[in-house]
């Protein structure tokens, strides 16, 4: 039986994090001269325009996956002008990196509050770590601070996952788009045209990224937790 309380906590964090991720893409595109996402209403932290664009990926699929497994799986996107991206590959690269940058911001924000909790004596480094066990709560503070610790841990871990996953250099992920921006030219344009005409390649890329992800994420997670608690050594 899946843990639905934790699952829907992760879904709430997923929703907020994804909205910020996509809004950052849209804002970076607007700053770079592409108004497509702005005119579509995506330069906003209001979740509704993003949900209207991707209702299956932001609501239906993650809720179904929470009910089935206790874990949200979903996706979202913002529109952009492909001709603008061709003319301005560097700007398109920054647009691609803006989404993971938003996730990095949430990671650092959660880490800041966790460290403030450690300084305040309500949080401490747990003996063992897991995706849902980023920080521990002292016995005297558990009744009030445990929900706070759960939220902060979910924000830290889930955004680390989104950050690392989206930076994989595999289409259609942000890391692939950012990588292409460093190699402008006809060959890159032909590759982009091929991807646009062969959407199945994107699904192959997602499957490949999913299969490779644990090998990449596990060591990154350990390094991130060790950085969160300097002097404490963890292994998974």
QUIJOSUL-V569104 format. One line per field, one symbol per residue. burial: # if it has 24 or more other C-alpha atoms within 12 Angstrom, else .. A space follows every 10 residues. Layout:
BEGIN
burial = ???
END
This chain:
BEGIN
burial = .....##### ########## ########## .#######.# #####.#.## #..#..###. ###.##.... ########## #...##.### ########## ########.# #.###.##.. .#####..#. #######... ....##.### ########## ########## ########## #..#...... .#........ ....##..#. ..#...##.. ##.###.##. ...#..
END
